[in-house]
């Protein structure tokens, strides 16, 4: 998911060198890039807001849950 977030410009891969563990200096630098002052962090927040709006308009988690339930019920009827 971190790679996807980085690709979409809404986040960064915070511990690339030691994944799945965490190295404090590397992770701290990543967090600072995301939440710190500056144009880069503003860009992350702006793109994340835009993605969030698209998800809300599409029904977000409610739509996902409905689809999962629909698939589970369909699978149960095939047995």
N, C-alpha and C positions, 0 to 999 in steps of 0.2 A: 504494500500500500504506500509505503514511503516513496518508492520509485515512481509510482503513478502520481502522487501528489507533487513530486518534484517536476515530473514531465508536464503536468498541467499548470505549473506555476503557482500552486496554492500552498506549497510547503516545500520542505527539503528533507533529504535523507540524513538524519541527525547523527548517525553513528556508523557510517560506511566502513570504517577501518576495522571495527571490532564486532560488527553485528553477528549474532543477535545480542551481544553484550553491550555495555555502555562504558565509554571512556569519558570521564568527566570533562576534560578540556575540550574535546571534539564536540560533545553534546552541548556544552555551555555555549560554544561559539555558534552552533546551529540555532539554539534558542534565541540568542542575541540577534542573529540575523532576522529571525521571524518577528520578534516582538519589540525589538529595539527601535530607536528613532531612525528616520531616514527614508529615502525613496524606495529602497528595496523592500523593506517591511510594509510600507504603505501599499506597494504593488501586490504583495502577498495577500494582504487583508482585502483589498479591492477585488481581486480575482476570486477569493474565497467567498466574499459576499455575493458575487454574481453567480457562482456555482450553487450556493445555498438557495438563492432565489429561484433558479431553474428547478432545483429539486422540490422546493415547496410548491411551485406551480404544477409540477407533475404528480403531486400527491405524496411525495417523500416516503417515509417509513410506512405510512398507512397503506399505500399502494403495494409496497414490497410485501407486507404481511398478508394482504389479501391474495396476492399472487402465490405466495408460499402455501397458504391454506388451500387455495384452489388446486394446486399441484398435488398436495398431500391427499386431498379428498379424491382426486382423479386416480391417483396411484392405489388408494385403498379400494376403489371400485373395480380395479383390474385384477384383484387377487381372487 
